[in-house]
Amino acid sequence: MRIRNFVTVSIVLSAAALAQDAAEAASEVSPAGCLGTGGIMGLLPLVAMVAIFYFLIIRPQQKQSKKMKEMREAMQKGDSVVTGGGIHGVITNLKGDVVTVRIADSVKIDVDKSALTVIVKEVSAQ
């Protein structure tokens, strides 16, 4: 009978110790434990990444797009142009978004304004 009481007491004590260890482990883990320090400091790397993307990718692309738009709006007859496909020519007519480009004697093609990548002002008016 003493042995049975001893075994029962030891089981109850070990279960109580395990329960206490589990309670201490649960109290040490905070809800923001996976974020590191939590709060504002947890958002700092994300904000830094967005700032880097903005200054290295988005802002230069916006500047380039604005420059191209201004260049296309300032086109005139007689300007020498280069298309996106590498065709060199001279603007002979502007009609809305379509530009007529002379690429050789008596050879004219119609291209979209957005296809023009380089414009050299007033080469010659022929």
The first five atom37 places (N, CA, C, CB, O) and aatype in JSON, in Angstrom:
{
  "aatype": [12, 1, 9, 1, 2, 13, 19, 16, 19, 15, 9, 19, 10, 15, 0, 0, 0, 10, 0, 5, 3, 0, 0, 6, 0, 0, 15, 6, 19, 15, 14, 0, 7, 4, 10, 7, 16, 7, 7, 9, 12, 7, 10, 10, 14, 10, 19, 0, 12, 19, 0, 9, 13, 18, 13, 10, 9, 9, 1, 14, 5, 5, 11, 5, 15, 11, 11, 12, 11, 6, 12, 1, 6, 0, 12, 5, 11, 7, 3, 15, 19, 19, 16, 7, 7, 7, 9, 8, 7, 19, 9, 16, 2, 10, 11, 7, 3, 19, 19, 16, 19, 1, 9, 0, 3, 15, 19, 11, 9, 3, 19, 3, 11, 15, 0, 10, 16, 19, 9, 19, 11, 6, 19, 15, 0, 5],
  "atom_mask": [
    [1, 1, 1, 1, 1],
    [1, 1, 1, 1, 1],
    [1, 1, 1, 1, 1],
    [1, 1, 1, 1, 1],
    [1, 1, 1, 1, 1],
    [1, 1, 1, 1, 1],
    [1, 1, 1, 1, 1],
    [1, 1, 1, 1, 1],
    [1, 1, 1, 1, 1],
    [1, 1, 1, 1, 1],
    [1, 1, 1, 1, 1],
    [1, 1, 1, 1, 1],
    [1, 1, 1, 1, 1],
    [1, 1, 1, 1, 1],
    [1, 1, 1, 1, 1],
    [1, 1, 1, 1, 1],
    [1, 1, 1, 1, 1],
    [1, 1, 1, 1, 1],
    [1, 1, 1, 1, 1],
    [1, 1, 1, 1, 1],
    [1, 1, 1, 1, 1],
    [1, 1, 1, 1, 1],
    [1, 1, 1, 1, 1],
    [1, 1, 1, 1, 1],
    [1, 1, 1, 1, 1],
    [1, 1, 1, 1, 1],
    [1, 1, 1, 1, 1],
    [1, 1, 1, 1, 1],
    [1, 1, 1, 1, 1],
    [1, 1, 1, 1, 1],
    [1, 1, 1, 1, 1],
    [1, 1, 1, 1, 1],
    [1, 1, 1, 0, 1],
    [1, 1, 1, 1, 1],
    [1, 1, 1, 1, 1],
    [1, 1, 1, 0, 1],
    [1, 1, 1, 1, 1],
    [1, 1, 1, 0, 1],
    [1, 1, 1, 0, 1],
    [1, 1, 1, 1, 1],
    [1, 1, 1, 1, 1],
    [1, 1, 1, 0, 1],
    [1, 1, 1, 1, 1],
    [1, 1, 1, 1, 1],
    [1, 1, 1, 1, 1],
    [1, 1, 1, 1, 1],
    [1, 1, 1, 1, 1],
    [1, 1, 1, 1, 1],
    [1, 1, 1, 1, 1],
    [1, 1, 1, 1, 1],
    [1, 1, 1, 1, 1],
    [1, 1, 1, 1, 1],
    [1, 1, 1, 1, 1],
    [1, 1, 1, 1, 1],
    [1, 1, 1, 1, 1],
    [1, 1, 1, 1, 1],
    [1, 1, 1, 1, 1],
    [1, 1, 1, 1, 1],
    [1, 1, 1, 1, 1],
    [1, 1, 1, 1, 1],
    [1, 1, 1, 1, 1],
    [1, 1, 1, 1, 1],
    [1, 1, 1, 1, 1],
    [1, 1, 1, 1, 1],
    [1, 1, 1, 1, 1],
    [1, 1, 1, 1, 1],
    [1, 1, 1, 1, 1],
    [1, 1, 1, 1, 1],
    [1, 1, 1, 1, 1],
    [1, 1, 1, 1, 1],
    [1, 1, 1, 1, 1],
    [1, 1, 1, 1, 1],
    [1, 1, 1, 1, 1],
    [1, 1, 1, 1, 1],
    [1, 1, 1, 1, 1],
    [1, 1, 1, 1, 1],
    [1, 1, 1, 1, 1],
    [1, 1, 1, 0, 1],
    [1, 1, 1, 1, 1],
    [1, 1, 1, 1, 1],
    [1, 1, 1, 1, 1],
    [1, 1, 1, 1, 1],
    [1, 1, 1, 1, 1],
    [1, 1, 1, 0, 1],
    [1, 1, 1, 0, 1],
    [1, 1, 1, 0, 1],
    [1, 1, 1, 1, 1],
    [1, 1, 1, 1, 1],
    [1, 1, 1, 0, 1],
    [1, 1, 1, 1, 1],
    [1, 1, 1, 1, 1],
    [1, 1, 1, 1, 1],
    [1, 1, 1, 1, 1],
    [1, 1, 1, 1, 1],
    [1, 1, 1, 1, 1],
    [1, 1, 1, 0, 1],
    [1, 1, 1, 1, 1],
    [1, 1, 1, 1, 1],
    [1, 1, 1, 1, 1],
    [1, 1, 1, 1, 1],
    [1, 1, 1, 1, 1],
    [1, 1, 1, 1, 1],
    [1, 1, 1, 1, 1],
    [1, 1, 1, 1, 1],
    [1, 1, 1, 1, 1],
    [1, 1, 1, 1, 1],
    [1, 1, 1, 1, 1],
    [1, 1, 1, 1, 1],
    [1, 1, 1, 1, 1],
    [1, 1, 1, 1, 1],
    [1, 1, 1, 1, 1],
    [1, 1, 1, 1, 1],
    [1, 1, 1, 1, 1],
    [1, 1, 1, 1, 1],
    [1, 1, 1, 1, 1],
    [1, 1, 1, 1, 1],
    [1, 1, 1, 1, 1],
    [1, 1, 1, 1, 1],
    [1, 1, 1, 1, 1],
    [1, 1, 1, 1, 1],
    [1, 1, 1, 1, 1],
    [1, 1, 1, 1, 1],
    [1, 1, 1, 1, 1],
    [1, 1, 1, 1, 1],
    [1, 1, 1, 1, 1],
    [1, 1, 1, 1, 1]
  ],
  "atom_positions": [
    [[0.81, -1.18, 0.0], [0.0, 0.0, 0.0], [0.86, 1.26, 0.0], [-0.92, -0.01, 1.18], [0.52, 2.25, -0.64]],
    [[1.96, 1.2, 0.71], [2.86, 2.34, 0.74], [3.44, 2.61, -0.64], [3.99, 2.1, 1.75], [3.62, 3.76, -1.04]],
    [[3.72, 1.55, -1.36], [4.3, 1.71, -2.69], [3.28, 2.36, -3.62], [4.77, 0.34, -3.26], [3.62, 3.24, -4.41]],
    [[2.02, 1.93, -3.54], [1.0, 2.5, -4.37], [0.82, 3.99, -4.06], [-0.32, 1.76, -4.19], [0.67, 4.79, -4.99]],
    [[0.83, 4.37, -2.78], [0.71, 5.78, -2.41], [1.92, 6.58, -2.91], [0.58, 5.91, -0.89], [1.78, 7.72, -3.36]],
    [[3.08, 5.96, -2.81], [4.3, 6.64, -3.26], [4.25, 6.89, -4.77], [5.54, 5.8, -2.89], [4.63, 7.96, -5.23]],
    [[3.79, 5.9, -5.53], [3.69, 6.03, -6.98], [2.63, 7.09, -7.33], [3.34, 4.67, -7.64], [2.85, 7.89, -8.24]],
    [[1.54, 7.1, -6.66], [0.48, 8.06, -6.93], [0.96, 9.48, -6.62], [-0.77, 7.73, -6.1], [0.71, 10.4, -7.39]],
    [[1.63, 9.64, -5.5], [2.13, 10.96, -5.12], [3.18, 11.43, -6.13], [2.74, 10.93, -3.69], [3.18, 12.6, -6.52]],
    [[4.06, 10.55, -6.55], [5.1, 10.96, -7.5], [4.49, 11.33, -8.86], [6.13, 9.83, -7.67], [4.97, 12.26, -9.51]],
    [[3.45, 10.62, -9.28], [2.78, 10.96, -10.54], [2.09, 12.31, -10.44], [1.75, 9.87, -10.93], [2.17, 13.12, -11.36]],
    [[1.43, 12.55, -9.33], [0.75, 13.83, -9.14], [1.76, 14.97, -9.09], [-0.1, 13.81, -7.85], [1.52, 16.03, -9.68]],
    [[2.87, 14.78, -8.41], [3.89, 15.83, -8.33], [4.54, 16.11, -9.69], [4.96, 15.44, -7.3], [4.78, 17.26, -10.03]],
    [[4.82, 15.06, -10.46], [5.43, 15.29, -11.77], [4.44, 15.96, -12.73], [5.92, 13.95, -12.38], [4.83, 16.79, -13.55]],
    [[3.15, 15.61, -12.63], [2.14, 16.26, -13.46], [2.02, 17.73, -13.08], [0.78, 15.56, -13.31], [1.87, 18.58, -13.96]],
    [[2.08, 18.03, -11.81], [2.01, 19.42, -11.36], [3.23, 20.2, -11.84], [1.9, 19.48, -9.82], [3.12, 21.36, -12.23]],
    [[4.41, 19.56, -11.8], [5.63, 20.22, -12.27], [5.56, 20.49, -13.78], [6.88, 19.36, -11.94], [5.95, 21.56, -14.24]],
    [[5.06, 19.53, -14.53], [4.91, 19.72, -15.98], [3.9, 20.82, -16.29], [4.47, 18.4, -16.65], [4.11, 21.62, -17.2]],
    [[2.82, 20.86, -15.54], [1.83, 21.91, -15.75], [2.4, 23.28, -15.43], [0.59, 21.65, -14.89], [2.12, 24.25, -16.12]],
    [[3.22, 23.36, -14.36], [3.84, 24.62, -14.01], [4.84, 25.06, -15.08], [4.53, 24.51, -12.64], [4.9, 26.24, -15.43]],
    [[5.63, 24.12, -15.61], [6.58, 24.44, -16.69], [5.84, 24.93, -17.94], [7.43, 23.2, -17.04], [6.27, 25.88, -18.59]],
    [[4.74, 24.29, -18.25], [3.95, 24.7, -19.42], [3.36, 26.1, -19.22], [2.83, 23.69, -19.69], [3.32, 26.89, -20.16]],
    [[2.92, 26.4, -18.03], [2.35, 27.72, -17.74], [3.42, 28.8, -17.84], [1.71, 27.73, -16.35], [3.16, 29.89, -18.34]],
    [[4.63, 28.5, -17.35], [5.73, 29.47, -17.44], [6.13, 29.7, -18.9], [6.94, 28.99, -16.63], [6.4, 30.83, -19.3]],
    [[6.18, 28.63, -19.69], [6.53, 28.76, -21.1], [5.48, 29.57, -21.86], [6.7, 27.37, -21.75], [5.82, 30.36, -22.74]],
    [[4.22, 29.37, -21.52], [3.15, 30.11, -22.18], [3.18, 31.59, -21.8], [1.78, 29.5, -21.83], [2.85, 32.45, -22.62]],
    [[3.57, 31.89, -20.58], [3.6, 33.29, -20.16], [4.79, 34.02, -20.76], [3.64, 33.39, -18.64], [4.75, 35.25, -20.9]],
    [[5.86, 33.29, -21.14], [7.03, 33.93, -21.74], [6.78, 34.33, -23.19], [8.24, 33.0, -21.66], [7.39, 35.28, -23.67]],
    [[5.91, 33.63, -23.91], [5.64, 33.92, -25.32], [4.61, 35.03, -25.38], [5.15, 32.65, -26.08], [3.5, 34.9, -24.86]],
    [[4.98, 36.12, -26.04], [4.05, 37.23, -26.19], [3.36, 37.13, -27.54], [4.78, 38.6, -26.04], [3.86, 36.43, -28.43]],
    [[2.24, 37.78, -27.74], [1.55, 37.73, -29.04], [2.4, 38.29, -30.17], [0.25, 38.5, -28.96], [2.25, 37.87, -31.32]],
    [[3.28, 39.23, -29.88], [4.13, 39.81, -30.92], [5.49, 39.14, -30.97], [4.3, 41.31, -30.68], [6.44, 39.7, -31.52]],
    [[5.6, 37.97, -30.43], [6.88, 37.27, -30.37], [7.46, 36.97, -31.74], [0.0, 0.0, 0.0], [8.68, 36.94, -31.89]],
    [[6.62, 36.75, -32.72], [7.13, 36.44, -34.05], [7.59, 37.68, -34.79], [6.07, 35.73, -34.85], [8.27, 37.55, -35.81]],
    [[7.26, 38.87, -34.33], [7.67, 40.1, -34.98], [8.96, 40.67, -34.39], [6.57, 41.13, -34.87], [9.42, 41.72, -34.84]],
    [[9.53, 40.02, -33.45], [10.74, 40.54, -32.83], [10.38, 41.48, -31.71], [0.0, 0.0, 0.0], [9.79, 41.06, -30.71]],
    [[10.72, 42.75, -31.87], [10.44, 43.71, -30.8], [8.99, 44.18, -30.82], [11.36, 44.89, -30.92], [8.49, 44.68, -29.81]],
    [[8.31, 44.05, -31.95], [6.9, 44.43, -32.04], [6.73, 45.93, -32.17], [0.0, 0.0, 0.0], [7.7, 46.68, -32.15]],
    [[5.5, 46.34, -32.31], [5.18, 47.76, -32.4], [5.75, 48.44, -33.63], [0.0, 0.0, 0.0], [5.83, 47.85, -34.7]],
    [[6.16, 49.68, -33.45], [6.72, 50.49, -34.53], [8.03, 49.91, -35.05], [6.95, 51.93, -34.04], [8.29, 49.95, -36.25]],
    [[8.83, 49.37, -34.18], [10.12, 48.82, -34.6], [9.95, 47.63, -35.55], [10.94, 48.4, -33.38], [10.83, 47.35, -36.36]],
    [[8.84, 46.93, -35.46], [8.57, 45.82, -36.37], [8.23, 46.3, -37.77], [0.0, 0.0, 0.0], [8.45, 45.57, -38.74]],
    [[7.7, 47.51, -37.89], [7.35, 48.08, -39.19], [8.51, 48.8, -39.87], [6.2, 49.03, -39.04], [8.44, 49.08, -41.07]],
    [[9.56, 49.09, -39.14], [10.68, 49.85, -39.68], [11.32, 49.2, -40.91], [11.73, 50.04, -38.61], [11.57, 49.91, -41.89]],
    [[11.6, 47.89, -40.93], [12.17, 47.3, -42.14], [11.24, 47.4, -43.34], [12.51, 45.84, -41.89], [11.71, 47.6, -44.47]],
    [[9.95, 47.27, -43.13], [8.99, 47.38, -44.22], [8.98, 48.8, -44.8], [7.58, 47.0, -43.74], [8.95, 48.98, -46.02]],
    [[8.99, 49.79, -43.94], [9.02, 51.19, -44.38], [10.32, 51.48, -45.13], [8.87, 52.15, -43.17], [10.31, 52.18, -46.15]],
    [[11.43, 50.95, -44.65], [12.71, 51.16, -45.32], [12.7, 50.52, -46.71], [13.85, 50.58, -44.48], [13.24, 51.1, -47.65]],
    [[12.11, 49.35, -46.85], [12.04, 48.69, -48.15], [11.19, 49.49, -49.14], [11.46, 47.28, -48.0], [11.56, 49.63, -50.31]],
    [[10.07, 50.02, -48.68], [9.22, 50.83, -49.55], [9.96, 52.08, -49.99], [7.89, 51.21, -48.83], [9.88, 52.47, -51.16]],
    [[10.69, 52.72, -49.09], [11.45, 53.92, -49.44], [12.54, 53.6, -50.46], [12.08, 54.54, -48.18], [12.75, 54.37, -51.4]],
    [[13.22, 52.49, -50.29], [14.27, 52.1, -51.24], [13.66, 51.86, -52.61], [15.01, 50.83, -50.76], [14.19, 52.35, -53.61]],
    [[12.56, 51.12, -52.69], [11.9, 50.88, -53.97], [11.46, 52.19, -54.62], [10.7, 49.95, -53.78], [11.58, 52.35, -55.83]],
    [[10.94, 53.11, -53.83], [10.47, 54.38, -54.38], [11.63, 55.16, -55.0], [9.78, 55.22, -53.29], [11.53, 55.61, -56.14]],
    [[12.73, 55.32, -54.26], [13.82, 56.16, -54.74], [14.68, 55.48, -55.81], [14.69, 56.55, -53.59], [15.3, 56.18, -56.61]],
    [[14.74, 54.17, -55.84], [15.57, 53.49, -56.83], [14.82, 53.04, -58.08], [16.22, 52.3, -56.2], [15.42, 52.88, -59.14]],
    [[13.51, 52.83, -57.97], [12.77, 52.28, -59.11], [11.63, 53.2, -59.56], [12.2, 50.91, -58.76], [11.59, 53.6, -60.72]],
    [[10.74, 53.52, -58.68], [9.51, 54.22, -59.06], [9.79, 55.67, -59.48], [8.51, 54.21, -57.89], [9.33, 56.1, -60.54]],
    [[10.54, 56.42, -58.68], [10.77, 57.84, -58.98], [11.54, 58.04, -60.29], [11.54, 58.49, -57.84], [11.13, 58.88, -61.09]],
    [[12.64, 57.31, -60.55], [13.32, 57.48, -61.84], [12.44, 57.12, -63.03], [14.58, 56.64, -61.87], [12.52, 57.75, -64.08]],
    [[11.59, 56.1, -62.88], [10.69, 55.72, -63.96], [9.67, 56.82, -64.23], [9.98, 54.41, -63.63], [9.34, 57.09, -65.38]],
    [[9.16, 57.45, -63.18], [8.22, 58.55, -63.35], [8.88, 59.73, -64.05], [7.65, 58.99, -62.0], [8.26, 60.37, -64.91]],
    [[10.13, 60.04, -63.69], [10.85, 61.14, -64.35], [11.05, 60.85, -65.83], [12.2, 61.38, -63.67], [10.86, 61.73, -66.67]],
    [[11.45, 59.61, -66.15], [11.68, 59.25, -67.53], [10.38, 59.31, -68.33], [12.29, 57.85, -67.62], [10.37, 59.79, -69.47]],
    [[9.29, 58.83, -67.74], [7.99, 58.86, -68.41], [7.55, 60.3, -68.67], [6.93, 58.12, -67.58], [7.04, 60.61, -69.75]],
    [[7.74, 61.18, -67.7], [7.36, 62.58, -67.86], [8.2, 63.24, -68.96], [7.54, 63.35, -66.53], [7.67, 64.01, -69.76]],
    [[9.49, 62.94, -69.01], [10.37, 63.49, -70.02], [9.95, 63.04, -71.42], [11.83, 63.09, -69.75], [9.93, 63.84, -72.35]],
    [[9.61, 61.75, -71.58], [9.18, 61.23, -72.88], [7.87, 61.87, -73.31], [9.02, 59.71, -72.82], [7.69, 62.19, -74.48]],
    [[6.94, 62.07, -72.37], [5.66, 62.69, -72.69], [5.86, 64.12, -73.18], [4.73, 62.68, -71.48], [5.25, 64.53, -74.17]],
    [[6.7, 64.88, -72.49], [6.99, 66.25, -72.9], [7.65, 66.28, -74.27], [7.89, 66.95, -71.87], [7.33, 67.14, -75.09]],
    [[8.56, 65.34, -74.53], [9.25, 65.28, -75.81], [8.26, 64.99, -76.94], [10.34, 64.21, -75.77], [8.33, 65.61, -78.0]],
    [[7.33, 64.07, -76.72], [6.36, 63.72, -77.76], [5.36, 64.85, -78.02], [5.6, 62.46, -77.36], [4.89, 65.01, -79.15]],
    [[5.05, 65.63, -76.99], [4.13, 66.75, -77.17], [4.79, 67.91, -77.92], [3.62, 67.24, -75.82], [4.1, 68.72, -78.54]],
    [[6.12, 68.01, -77.86], [6.84, 69.12, -78.49], [7.29, 68.8, -79.92], [8.04, 69.48, -77.65], [8.01, 69.6, -80.52]],
    [[6.88, 67.67, -80.48], [7.29, 67.3, -81.84], [6.72, 68.27, -82.86], [6.85, 65.88, -82.17], [5.63, 68.81, -82.68]],
    [[7.48, 68.49, -83.93], [7.04, 69.35, -85.02], [7.47, 68.73, -86.35], [7.62, 70.79, -84.87], [8.29, 67.82, -86.39]],
    [[6.9, 69.24, -87.42], [7.32, 68.81, -88.75], [8.79, 69.16, -88.94], [6.44, 69.46, -89.86], [9.25, 70.22, -88.52]],
    [[9.53, 68.26, -89.58], [10.94, 68.51, -89.84], [11.87, 67.97, -88.78], [0.0, 0.0, 0.0], [13.09, 67.97, -88.98]],
    [[11.34, 67.5, -87.65], [12.19, 66.92, -86.61], [12.67, 65.54, -87.05], [11.43, 66.83, -85.26], [11.91, 64.76, -87.62]],
    [[13.92, 65.25, -86.78], [14.46, 63.93, -87.05], [14.12, 63.03, -85.87], [16.02, 63.98, -87.3], [14.29, 63.44, -84.71]],
    [[13.63, 61.81, -86.14], [13.19, 60.92, -85.08], [13.77, 59.52, -85.27], [11.65, 60.86, -85.04], [14.22, 59.15, -86.35]],
    [[13.73, 58.75, -84.19], [14.09, 57.33, -84.23], [12.95, 56.59, -83.54], [15.49, 57.04, -83.52], [12.54, 56.96, -82.44]],
    [[12.43, 55.54, -84.19], [11.34, 54.76, -83.6], [11.9, 53.7, -82.65], [10.49, 54.09, -84.71], [13.11, 53.49, -82.58]],
    [[11.01, 53.07, -81.94], [11.41, 52.0, -81.03], [12.04, 50.83, -81.75], [0.0, 0.0, 0.0], [12.84, 50.1, -81.16]],
    [[11.7, 50.64, -83.01], [12.28, 49.57, -83.8], [13.6, 49.94, -84.45], [0.0, 0.0, 0.0], [14.22, 49.11, -85.11]],
    [[14.05, 51.18, -84.27], [15.32, 51.61, -84.79], [15.26, 52.28, -86.15], [0.0, 0.0, 0.0], [16.3, 52.49, -86.77]],
    [[14.08, 52.61, -86.63], [13.93, 53.26, -87.93], [14.15, 54.76, -87.78], [12.53, 52.97, -88.54], [13.51, 55.4, -86.94]],
    [[15.07, 55.32, -88.59], [15.38, 56.75, -88.56], [14.59, 57.44, -89.66], [16.91, 57.01, -88.74], [14.44, 56.91, -90.76]],
    [[14.09, 58.62, -89.36], [13.34, 59.36, -90.37], [13.08, 60.78, -89.94], [0.0, 0.0, 0.0], [13.56, 61.24, -88.9]],
    [[12.29, 61.48, -90.77], [11.94, 62.88, -90.52], [10.42, 62.99, -90.51], [12.58, 63.83, -91.61], [9.74, 62.42, -91.36]],
    [[9.9, 63.73, -89.54], [8.45, 63.91, -89.43], [7.96, 64.78, -90.58], [8.07, 64.54, -88.06], [8.48, 65.87, -90.81]],
    [[6.93, 64.28, -91.3], [6.34, 65.08, -92.37], [4.92, 65.52, -92.05], [6.34, 64.29, -93.67], [4.43, 66.5, -92.61]],
    [[4.23, 64.79, -91.14], [2.86, 65.15, -90.82], [2.52, 64.65, -89.42], [1.87, 64.56, -91.87], [2.94, 63.57, -89.02]],
    [[1.78, 65.45, -88.68], [1.28, 65.09, -87.35], [-0.24, 65.12, -87.38], [1.84, 66.06, -86.24], [-0.83, 66.14, -87.74]],
    [[-0.86, 64.01, -87.01], [-2.32, 63.95, -86.99], [-2.76, 63.16, -85.75], [-2.89, 63.29, -88.31], [-2.84, 61.94, -85.79]],
    [[-3.04, 63.86, -84.66], [-3.45, 63.2, -83.43], [-2.31, 62.38, -82.84], [0.0, 0.0, 0.0], [-1.23, 62.89, -82.57]],
    [[-2.57, 61.07, -82.66], [-1.55, 60.18, -82.13], [-0.75, 59.49, -83.23], [-2.18, 59.14, -81.24], [0.12, 58.67, -82.94]],
    [[-1.05, 59.8, -84.49], [-0.35, 59.18, -85.62], [0.6, 60.2, -86.24], [-1.37, 58.66, -86.69], [0.23, 61.35, -86.5]],
    [[1.84, 59.75, -86.47], [2.87, 60.61, -87.05], [3.32, 59.97, -88.36], [4.07, 60.81, -86.07], [3.6, 58.78, -88.41]],
    [[3.4, 60.79, -89.43], [3.93, 60.3, -90.7], [5.42, 60.61, -90.72], [3.19, 60.95, -91.92], [5.82, 61.76, -90.54]],
    [[6.23, 59.57, -90.96], [7.68, 59.7, -90.94], [8.22, 59.33, -92.32], [8.31, 58.81, -89.84], [7.9, 58.26, -92.85]],
    [[9.05, 60.22, -92.89], [9.71, 59.92, -94.16], [11.03, 59.24, -93.83], [9.93, 61.22, -95.03], [11.89, 59.82, -93.17]],
    [[11.19, 57.98, -94.31], [12.39, 57.23, -94.0], [13.35, 57.17, -95.19], [12.03, 55.82, -93.55], [14.52, 56.84, -95.03]],
    [[12.86, 57.48, -96.37], [13.7, 57.55, -97.58], [12.95, 58.42, -98.58], [14.01, 56.11, -98.18], [11.82, 58.84, -98.32]],
    [[13.57, 58.7, -99.71], [12.89, 59.5, -100.73], [11.62, 58.79, -101.16], [13.81, 59.75, -101.94], [11.67, 57.62, -101.56]],
    [[10.51, 59.47, -101.1], [9.17, 58.98, -101.45], [8.75, 57.72, -100.69], [9.11, 58.71, -102.93], [7.91, 56.96, -101.18]],
    [[9.32, 57.48, -99.5], [8.89, 56.37, -98.65], [8.46, 56.97, -97.31], [10.05, 55.29, -98.46], [9.28, 57.49, -96.55]],
    [[7.16, 56.88, -97.03], [6.62, 57.43, -95.79], [5.87, 56.33, -95.05], [5.68, 58.64, -96.07], [5.21, 55.49, -95.65]],
    [[5.99, 56.34, -93.73], [5.26, 55.38, -92.9], [4.52, 56.13, -91.81], [6.24, 54.32, -92.28], [4.94, 57.2, -91.37]],
    [[3.42, 55.56, -91.4], [2.65, 56.11, -90.29], [3.0, 55.32, -89.03], [1.12, 56.06, -90.58], [2.93, 54.09, -89.02]],
    [[3.38, 56.01, -87.98], [3.7, 55.36, -86.71], [2.95, 56.08, -85.59], [5.24, 55.35, -86.43], [2.56, 57.24, -85.73]],
    [[2.75, 55.38, -84.52], [2.11, 55.95, -83.34], [3.12, 56.83, -82.6], [1.56, 54.83, -82.41], [4.32, 56.54, -82.62]],
    [[2.66, 57.88, -81.96], [3.55, 58.77, -81.21], [4.32, 58.01, -80.13], [2.76, 59.91, -80.57], [5.49, 58.32, -79.86]],
    [[3.68, 57.04, -79.53], [4.34, 56.3, -78.46], [5.48, 55.43, -78.96], [3.33, 55.45, -77.74], [6.29, 54.96, -78.16]],
    [[5.58, 55.21, -80.3], [6.66, 54.4, -80.86], [7.92, 55.22, -81.06], [6.22, 53.78, -82.18], [8.98, 54.65, -81.32]],
    [[7.85, 56.53, -80.94], [9.02, 57.38, -81.15], [9.8, 57.48, -79.84], [8.61, 58.79, -81.65], [9.24, 57.84, -78.8]],
    [[11.09, 57.17, -79.91], [11.9, 57.16, -78.69], [12.9, 58.3, -78.61], [12.63, 55.86, -78.59], [13.21, 58.77, -77.52]],
    [[13.41, 58.76, -79.76], [14.4, 59.84, -79.77], [13.96, 60.88, -80.79], [15.84, 59.3, -80.1], [13.56, 60.55, -81.91]],
    [[14.03, 62.14, -80.39], [13.68, 63.24, -81.31], [14.84, 64.23, -81.3], [12.33, 63.94, -80.89], [15.25, 64.73, -80.25]],
    [[15.35, 64.51, -82.5], [16.4, 65.51, -82.67], [15.74, 66.69, -83.39], [17.65, 64.94, -83.48], [15.22, 66.53, -84.49]],
    [[15.76, 67.84, -82.77], [15.02, 69.0, -83.3], [15.6, 69.5, -84.63], [15.04, 70.14, -82.28], [16.81, 69.62, -84.81]],
    [[14.68, 69.79, -85.54], [14.91, 70.5, -86.8], [16.22, 70.19, -87.5], [14.84, 71.94, -86.55], [17.13, 71.01, -87.5]],
    [[16.31, 69.02, -88.09], [17.5, 68.66, -88.86], [17.48, 69.42, -90.18], [17.56, 67.14, -89.12], [18.4, 70.19, -90.48]],
    [[16.44, 69.21, -90.95], [16.26, 69.96, -92.19], [14.81, 69.87, -92.62], [17.2, 69.44, -93.32], [14.17, 68.83, -92.42]],
    [[14.29, 70.91, -93.19], [12.91, 70.9, -93.66], [12.93, 70.71, -95.17], [12.17, 72.23, -93.27], [13.09, 71.67, -95.92]],
    [[12.76, 69.47, -95.62], [12.77, 69.18, -97.06], [11.4, 68.93, -97.58], [13.64, 67.99, -97.36], [11.23, 68.66, -98.77]]
  ]
}
